[in-house]
Amino acid sequence: MKKSFYIEEIPLAGDRCQIYAVKFKGETENEFEKFLKKYNQPHPEIIDDIVKRIQKMKERSGCPDIFFKMEVSTIYNPICRLKETNQLRLYCIRFGNVALILGG
C-alpha cells in the first residue's frame, strides 16, 4: 500500500533558496524532523552542524554543488546528500541552486 505524502516548507529565515521536507499524511512530523529527533541524542554536534549548514544555505548561499555529494548521478534520479556528514547521511533532492527537498 502506497502512503500519501506532501511537501512541507521548513520555516527558516532567509530567502536565498527554499527548503522543504516530505511529510506523510496522518503523521505529525516530516521526514527531516524525524531525522533530527532520531540522531540528536547520539550525535548532537553533527545534527547542530547539519542545521547550521541548512540555515546558511537559506540565508546566504543557496544550494550550490559544493555542499552536496551526488548519490545517483542521472538526470531522472537526482538524489544527493550533504557532504562532510560521514556518520549521518541526510538525503535530499536538489533543484538547482533554488530549492532543496530533505528526506531522512
Helices and strands as residue ranges (DSSP letters): E 5-9, E 18-24, H 31-40, H 44-56, I 57-61, G 65-67, E 68-70, E 79-82, E 91-95, E 99-102
